[in-house]
Amino acid sequence: MSKTSEKSECCPKFEPAPWDGKVLQWKNKKFIKDSVRTLFYIPLNFGKVMKRMNAAVEKSGAKIPDWLSLSEYTSKWNMDLYLAVDKDVFNAKNTQITGTFLSKVYEGEFKQTGKWLEEFDSYAKEKGHTLKKKFLWYTTCPKCAKKYGKNYVVVVGEV
């Protein structure tokens, strides 16, 4: 996703501590929203959509706080993608999210996502929360995850 001064790096290194086991309060947190086609939950055009969203952000002069990008599977065939922004973005679907959210960081191969989501359900329940919806934050692209040696995924649940 992002362009940085180092050409070999497209995603900044993720620091899990600020996101692991935290309760987040968001009030009108700004995002732009787009959709990714999926085939039985496997994203088909994720990279293309991220590039389109990132281009809109750059063109409008906006920034992406924490490089936060939330994915929400709405069916086997679609995933909505929310990219955090610091201001409205021209030619994008601007939206806001308000609520209380619980976050937990996981590390490993993407194929473990189902296990992580089950663990997150138990974790939320142990903390006394009832989940309304869940988002996944794939913190780096596969290339950068390989480069950094860690593939962090954050589950963010509205409680």
DAWOKA-V273328 format. One line per field, one symbol per residue. ss: DSSP state (~ for helix, > for strand, _ for the rest). phi: phi as a letter, one per 40 degrees, with the letter a starting at -180 (. if undefined). psi: psi as a letter, one per 40 degrees, with the letter a starting at -180 (. if undefined). Layout:
BEGIN
ss = ???
phi = ???
psi = ???
END
This chain:
BEGIN
ss = _____________________>>>>>>>>>>>>>>>>>>__>>__~~~~~~~~~~~~~~~____~~~_>>>>>>>__>>>>>>>________>>>>>>>>>>>>>>>__~~~~~~~~~~~~~~~~~______>>>>>>___~~~~~~~___>>>>>>>_
phi = .bcbccccbbbcccbcdcbcgbbbbbbfccabbabbcbbfgccbbdccccccccccccccgcbbdffcbbbbcbacbabcbbbcbcacbcfbccabbbibbbbacbbicdccddccccccdccccdcgbbccabbbbccacdccccccgabcbbcbbcb
psi = dihidhdehdhihhhddeehfihhhhhfhhiiiiihhihfehhdfddddddddddddddeeiighefhhhhhheaeeihihhhhieiihifighiihhahihihhihaideeddddddddddddddefihhdiiihhhdiiddddddeehghhhhhhh.
END
